[in-house]
């Protein structure tokens, strides 16, 4: 179909390109293409402080995290090296020394 974005106001798929903006014929909403491109730049996985994360980064845990299914706890200040970003509820795949492979949420880490 079309590679144009759906209308943010009514979710209509019948939007069209009108020079520097997009227009929705169903509700009359108009929005800028520039806003669309900045939204794409802002998407990505960010840590608790808002810093962008990338594959291979080193992060530090900012809260004690209980490991589900065991009595182990990942303590505050634990450094996690060489993270891998994934999509889903838990954003980070990693291996923690003494615990093993884990999935972490980006909201509980900060970039080291």
PAMI-410222 format. One record per residue (C-alpha): residue in one letter; residue number from 1; x, y, z. Coordinates in pm, 1 decimal. Layout:
BEGIN
A;NUM;X;Y;Z;
...
***
This chain:
BEGIN
X;1;0.0;0.0;0.0;
X;2;122.0;344.8;90.8;
X;3;436.8;420.3;285.7;
X;4;281.5;740.2;424.4;
X;5;209.7;748.7;799.6;
X;6;-144.0;714.2;934.4;
X;7;-314.6;1026.6;1066.6;
X;8;-214.3;1089.7;1431.0;
X;9;-558.3;1235.2;1508.4;
X;10;-796.3;973.7;1365.1;
X;11;-560.1;690.7;1253.1;
X;12;-689.7;709.5;896.3;
X;13;-471.4;537.3;637.8;
X;14;-583.1;770.2;357.7;
X;15;-329.2;1047.5;423.8;
X;16;-160.1;1224.0;137.6;
X;17;155.8;1425.6;82.9;
X;18;107.1;1800.1;29.5;
X;19;455.3;1945.4;-12.2;
X;20;600.7;2009.5;333.5;
X;21;320.2;1840.5;524.8;
X;22;82.8;1546.4;536.4;
X;23;-295.7;1592.2;517.4;
X;24;-580.1;1367.0;632.3;
X;25;-888.2;1396.8;405.8;
X;26;-1118.5;1237.2;665.1;
X;27;-1064.8;1469.2;964.0;
X;28;-876.9;1758.2;800.0;
X;29;-572.4;1721.9;1023.9;
X;30;-243.2;1856.5;885.4;
X;31;100.5;1782.0;1031.3;
X;32;456.1;1857.7;933.7;
X;33;696.9;1608.3;779.9;
X;34;973.2;1758.1;996.9;
X;35;794.3;1643.7;1314.4;
X;36;773.5;1293.3;1167.9;
X;37;1148.0;1276.3;1104.5;
X;38;1236.5;1404.6;1453.6;
X;39;1005.3;1144.2;1606.3;
X;40;1198.4;874.4;1418.1;
X;41;1527.0;1013.3;1553.7;
X;42;1391.2;1013.0;1909.0;
X;43;1283.0;651.0;1893.7;
X;44;1532.3;404.9;2030.2;
X;45;1620.6;255.4;2362.1;
X;46;1720.5;499.9;2634.0;
X;47;1853.4;443.2;2985.2;
X;48;1702.7;581.5;3307.4;
X;49;1875.5;918.2;3247.8;
X;50;1758.1;949.5;2887.4;
X;51;2089.0;859.7;2720.1;
X;52;2070.9;655.5;2399.6;
X;53;2193.4;297.4;2434.4;
X;54;2367.1;95.8;2162.9;
X;55;2483.1;-261.6;2120.6;
X;56;2811.0;-323.2;2304.2;
X;57;2763.8;-47.2;2563.1;
X;58;2846.0;-91.6;2930.2;
X;59;2567.1;-7.5;3174.7;
X;60;2529.1;7.5;3554.1;
X;61;2224.7;-125.5;3741.9;
X;62;2054.9;151.2;3945.9;
X;63;1819.4;-63.2;4156.9;
X;64;1837.4;-402.2;4331.2;
X;65;1671.3;-649.0;4094.1;
X;66;1541.9;-986.8;4211.2;
X;67;1608.5;-1269.8;3966.9;
X;68;1283.3;-1447.3;3892.2;
X;69;1285.3;-1813.3;3986.8;
X;70;1585.2;-1795.9;4219.5;
X;71;1702.9;-1630.9;4538.5;
X;72;1970.8;-1427.6;4357.6;
X;73;1969.5;-1047.3;4346.9;
X;74;2145.5;-815.8;4102.4;
X;75;2281.0;-543.2;4332.3;
X;76;2288.4;-168.2;4273.0;
X;77;2610.5;-65.5;4098.7;
X;78;2660.3;-393.9;3912.3;
X;79;2834.8;-319.9;3581.8;
X;80;2704.9;-506.1;3280.3;
X;81;2938.6;-512.0;2980.1;
X;82;2865.7;-571.6;2614.1;
X;83;2485.9;-541.9;2616.3;
X;84;2269.4;-636.3;2320.5;
X;85;1950.5;-441.8;2246.2;
X;86;1636.1;-634.4;2155.9;
X;87;1273.8;-544.5;2100.2;
X;88;1008.5;-641.6;2349.9;
X;89;921.2;-576.3;2712.7;
X;90;1279.1;-632.0;2830.1;
X;91;1507.4;-420.1;2608.0;
X;92;1851.3;-556.4;2698.3;
X;93;2004.9;-902.6;2663.0;
X;94;2321.2;-942.9;2868.5;
X;95;2536.1;-1176.8;3072.3;
X;96;2600.0;-1089.5;3436.6;
X;97;2901.6;-1239.5;3613.2;
X;98;2793.6;-1485.7;3881.4;
X;99;2433.7;-1499.5;3758.8;
X;100;2442.7;-1576.6;3385.4;
X;101;2234.5;-1463.2;3088.5;
X;102;1953.5;-1219.7;3168.4;
X;103;1710.5;-976.9;3014.7;
X;104;1688.9;-629.8;3168.9;
X;105;1459.6;-332.3;3126.3;
X;106;1637.3;-15.3;3018.5;
X;107;1461.5;187.1;3289.5;
X;108;1673.0;12.3;3556.9;
X;109;2015.4;87.6;3407.4;
X;110;2229.3;389.0;3332.4;
X;111;2504.5;419.4;3074.8;
X;112;2850.1;380.8;3228.4;
***
